[in-house]
Amino acid sequence: MIRLFLTASICLFAQAIFSQPQTKADQPHWHHYQSDADSAYRIFSETFHNNDNAWDLYANEKSWAAIQDGALVLESFANEGTSRCISLPFQYADFSLEARINIEKLSNAVPAGLVYGFKDWQNYHYFLITATSYYLGSVQEGVSTILVQNRLSNSIKANTFNTIKVVSHYDKNIYFINGEAQCDGVKTPIFGNKIGFVISGKSKITATRLLYKNAHILVEEQPSQAPLTPVDTNTKTDCSGFLFNKKGYIITSSQAIQNAQEIWVDLRVNGVLKTYRAAMVQKDDENGIAILKIKDLTYTKNSSMLSYSTKEVGINVGSRVFSLKGAELGVKKSEGVISSKTGYENSINSYQTSILASAAGRGAPLFNEKGQLIGMMSDEKRDKVSYAVKIAYIKALVDLLPEAVELPENNGLQSENTEEKIKNLAEYIVLVRVK
């Protein structure tokens, strides 16, 4: 009976996560960043002193949540339970997730704890505890996989605070309660970017900390000594990108370079088209973004500052926009308007545009009328419409680079006419080739 109850409750609270509207569109605050020569780490730490991270603090006849005295208080009045989640922009293969929750008022045999890697009600993971036992499992494409079901643990402290932790490293996941390892299992895929707290029945918990650390190992290749021209004729050229820093950093589509053994980019330098070897140095598969870096020592960009800027707010439905797609003989401009401030299935990470899907090159930059970068054309194309990942998610990925790199903030193009804007921006558009 417990197994059936838990599985049903998990499905119910998972659906509830998307049934409630987000109260804010703010991005969660990453409070700490550190890196070394081979890896980059980013840490999100929530201590509930305010609601800057936009938790859903709604209340109704079934549940309520509030931030009080440095804690998130979550209570369910219904048998199906409840949950509160936030979205974090990154989910890399290696991560740790830790939460401190008070189960003093947790009802007997009602599991509560963490839900993470949440994409939708058919794809997520959970780590729950009662006063005496714990539960681990996941749902993928609607199929439930239970790793641990109601297993007794002497590590759990009844009627007080407990810290539960998931460490995903290399090929396995390890699960901890109050610093003591409980079990391990095969590494499981991360389906989505929602993380939060859940109660699977009528009960109440208090959470005072949520700590999430993600890591991405950066493979640094030795620069080649000369541009590779001509390019291997076996390469594919169905992806665009754009230069955002004079050091040779490029934004493009992560899907387009997936499984690539070699990467080249075609870029105009002082009006001359050149081809360089590049390497992927950071990526965010959840949002379809990748960062490349040119590795040829002969690469130079005379301009000390790229001549465009970014725009994160003030983009409204009806705003005129254009994209620039890399092509063999130059760039191709496609224009339209912002059709919606959300993407496919109301995803908040994207805009929907009226630019024809057939003309929108994945990885191509999207600019507003002033020539300000507002996003990147994504791989998502449905019903002949196109989508663009918002600049906020691009900036978040740039922050993960092992060296300090800034997006350009030069407003010089705003006073130029459209023809001059395109002429200047064409210098930063690249054609990405993969093998």
N, C-alpha and C positions, 0 to 999 in steps of 0.2 A: 504493500500500500504506500509506503514512503516513497518508493521509486516512482510510482505513477503520479503521486501528488507533486513531487519535486519537478518532474519533467513538465507536467502541465503548467505549474506555476512559472517556471522559467519561460515558457512560450508566451504566457500571458503578460508577464512584466516586460518581456522584450517588445511585444507589440505596443505596450504602453509608452515606451521610450519615444516612439515616433508619433504617438497619438496626441502628444502635447506640444504646442508651439514653442519654439525658442523665444525667450523673452528678450534676448539681445543677440546681435550678430558679431559681437566683439570676439577677437581671437584671444585664447588663453595666454597668460603671461608666463614666458619662460624666464625664470629668475636667475639661472646660472648657466654658464657655458665654459667649457674647458676643452683643450685639445693637446695632443702631442704630435710627434712626427708621423705616426701611422694611423691615428684614429681621431675621430671627433665625437664628443659627447654633448648631449644637451639634456638639461634637467628641468623638469617642471615640478614645482613644489607648491602645494595648496595647503594653507594653514587656516583658512576660513575666518580671516579677520574682516573680510568684506566680500562683496560679490562681484569683484572685478572680472572674474572668469566666467560670469554669466551662467551660473547654475539655474535650473528651472525651479524657482521657489514658488510654484503655484500651490494652491490648496483647493480641494473640493470634497465631496462627500466620501470619497474613497481614500484619500491620502492628503498629507500636507508635508511641506519641508520649509525649513527656515535656517538662517545662519544666526546663531546666538552665542555670545561669549566665546568666540574662537572655535566654534564647532558647527558642523552641519547636522541638524536634527531631522531625522526622517521617520515618519510614522505612517503605517498602513492600517486602514479600518476595514479592509476587504480581504477575503480569503485568497484572492489572486495575487496579493502583494502589490508592491510598487517599486519604482526606481527613479533615480535622478542621475543624469549623465552630462558630460561636456565633450566637445570634440577637440582632439589634439591633432595638429597638422601632420605628425610624423609617426610612422610605425615601421621601424627597421627590424631586421632579423634578430639582432641582439638587443635585449632590453631588460630592465627590471622594473617591477611595479609593486609598490608597498602602500599599505593603508593601515591606519590605527583606528579601531572602532571599539566603542563601549557597548557590551552586550548585556549590561546590567538589567535592562528592561526588555530583553529579548524573550519572547514566549518560548515555552518548552517545545522542542522538536520543530521550530520554525527556523530554517537556515537563512542567514543573511551574510552579505559580504560584497565582493567585487564582481562586476561584469566588465569585460574588456575585449578589445579587438572587435568591437561591435560594428557590423555593417548594416544589418537589418534583422528582423525577427527570425530569419532563417540562418543567420551566420553570426556567431559570437562565442565567447568563452566565459566561464564563471568559476569562482573560488569562494565557497561559502562555508560558514561555520555555525554550529550551535554551541550550547554551553558545554558539550561533551564530545562532539564529533565534527567531521568536515566532509565537504563534497567538492569534487572537481569534475569538470566535463566541458563539452562544447556541443554546438549544433552547427552543422555544415549542410547547406542546401536543404534545410528542414529535417535532416537526419541527426538524431541525438546520439552522441557518444559519451558514455559515462566512464571516467577514469577511476574515480573513487566515489563510493556511495555510502554515506553514514558511517564512516570509519572512526572508531574511538581514538582520541588523542589525549595523552596526559599533558601535552604542552598548552592546551587551552585553559585559560583562567576564567572561571565562571564569575558572572556578576561584576566584571570590571573591564578594563581596556585590554585588547589583544591586537597584536600586529601580525598581519598576514602579508606574505610576499611571494611573488612569482619572479624567478630569474630564468630568462631564456637566453642560452648561450651555446654557440656552436650547434650541436645536433640534439640537444635535450632541453627540457624545462624542469626546473627544480622548485619545489613548493615548500615554504617555510611558515611556521607558526611560532611567534615570539622567539625568533632567531634559531629555532630548531628545525632541521630538515625533516619533512614528513614522508616525501616520496619524490620520485622523478618519473618523467615520461618522455616520449619522443617529441621533439619540437613540432609544434603545430603552427599552421599558417595564421597570419593576422588578416582577418577579413575586412575590418574597417577601422575607423579612428575614433570611435566613441569609448569613453571610459567612465565608470561611475559606480554608485552603490545601489544595492538591491536588497529588498526584504521579500521573502517568498510567501508570506501570509500575514495575518493580523499581528502586528508587533511594532517595536520601536527600537531604533539604534541611534547612536551619536558618533559621528566621525570627526576626528580632530586633525588628521593629516592624510594627504594623498601625495605620494612621491613617485614620479615617473622619470626614468632615465633611459634614453635611447642612444644607441651607438652605431656608428657605421665605419667599418674599416676602409681606409682610403689606400688604394693601391697606386703608388707613385711610380711612374715609368721614367726611364732615363730619356731625356730629349734626344731626338734624332738630329743629325747635323745639317740636314738640308731639306727644303721642301720636296715633297714627293710629287713630281709632275713629270709625265702624266699619271693619272690615277689608274689603278688596276681596273681593267675593263669589266671585271666580274662584280664590281660593286653595285649596290642599289642606291638610287638617288631620289627617294620619295619623301624626303623630310627637310624642313627648313630649320633655321635657328637664328639667333641674333647675339651679337657681341654686346656685353654689358660692362666690360672693364678692359682697359688698355693692356692688361697683363695677359690677355688672351682667353678670358673666361666667356663661355657661350651657354645660353639657355636653349634647350631643345626638348623634344618629346622623349620620355624614357622608354615608351613602348617601341619607338622606331629603332632604338639602338639596342634593344634587348637581344642578348645572345650574340652581339657583334664581336667578332674576333679582332677586327681592325676598324678604325674610324678615321676618315679624312674630312676636312671642311674646305669648301671653296669660299674665298673671301677677297674682297677688293681692298687692296692696300695702296693708297695714293692713286686710285683710279685704275690700277693694274690687277687683274684677276690672278690670284695665286692659290695654290693648294697646299695644305699643311696637314701633318698628322696630328690627331687629337686623342685624348683619353678621357674617359668618364671619371670624374672625381667626387661626385655626389649625386644622389637621386632620391626622389620621393615617388615611389610607384603608386601610392594611393591617389595622388593628384596628377600623375602622369608627367612629372617634370624631371629633367636631368640637367646637370651642369657638366660641360666639357671644358677642357683646358688645352690650348694649343701647345704642343710639345717641341716644335721645331725652334732651334736657337736662332734661326734666321728671321723669325717673325718679328716685325716691328710695327708699331702704330705711332706715327709722329704726333698725333693729337694728344695733348696732356690730359684732356677731359673730353669724353664723348658728348656730342652736341644734342642730347635729348634728355628729358627728365621723366619721372614717373608720376602717376596720379592714382591715389588709393581711394579717395572719397569723392563724393559729388558726381558719380556716374549714375545717370538716371535712365529710365526707360525712354526711348526716343533719342538719346544722345547719338550723334553721328560718329561713326568709327570707321577705321580702315585697317586692313592687314597687308603686310608685305611678304610675299612668298619668294623664296630663293628659286632661281631657275638657271638653266644652262647659259642663257644669253643676257641675264640681268635679273631684275626683280619684277614680280607681277603684283599689281595693286588690286585689291578687292575691297569694296566699300559697302556699308549698310548702316544699320542702327542697332542699338541695344534693344532687344525684344523683351527681355526679362532680366531681372537682377539675380535670378537663380538659374541653375542649370538643369540638366536632365533629372526628372523626379524631384524637383525643387532643391537640388543640391546647392548649398550656400557657397561652395568653393568656386563656382563658375558663373559666367554670364551666358545667356542665350543671345545670339545675334542673327540678323537677317541675311548675313553673308551666305551665299550659296555653299552648301556643304562640298560640292564638287570643286569650288574655287578656293576654299579655305585650306591652306596647306598646314598640316600638323607641325607644330613647333614654331610656326610663324608668329611674330609679334603682333599684338593688336594695339593700335594707337587711337587716341581721341583726335578731334579736329585740330587741336593745338600741337599735335605731334608728341603728346605725352604717352608714355608706355602705361597701359592699364591691364595687360594680361598677355597670355600666350594661347594661340589656337590649339585646341585639344584634339585627341583622337576620337572623342565622342561625337558621332554624327548620326542623327536619327530624324526620320521624317523630313529629310532634305534641309534641315536647319543645322547650324553649327554652334559650337560652344567654345568658350575661352576661359582658361583658369585665371583667376584674379591675381593681381600683382601682389597682394598680401601673402599668398602662399609661395610665390617666387622669392619674395624677400626673406621669408622664414627659412627657406632652403639655403639661400646665400649666407645666412647667419651661421650655418653649420660648416662652412668651409674652414679648413685648418689655418687659414691666414685671414686677416682683416681685409675684406673686400666690400666696396660700396657700390650700389647701383648709381648710375649717373644722375645728377640733379642740375643740369644745365638748361636754362629756360630760353636759350638763344633762338630756338626754332619758332617760338610762339608768334613772333612778328613777321615771319616769312610767309610768302604765298604757298599754295599747295604744291606747285611744281618744285620750288626750292626745298620744301620739306622733304619731298620724296627723294630728290637728288642727294641731300645730306644723309637721310636715313638709310639709303641704299648701301652706303659704305659699311654698315653694321649688319647687313643681312647675309647669312651664310647658307650654302647648300651643303647638307650633311650627307656623306656617303659612307656606307657600311659594308663590311664583308664578313 
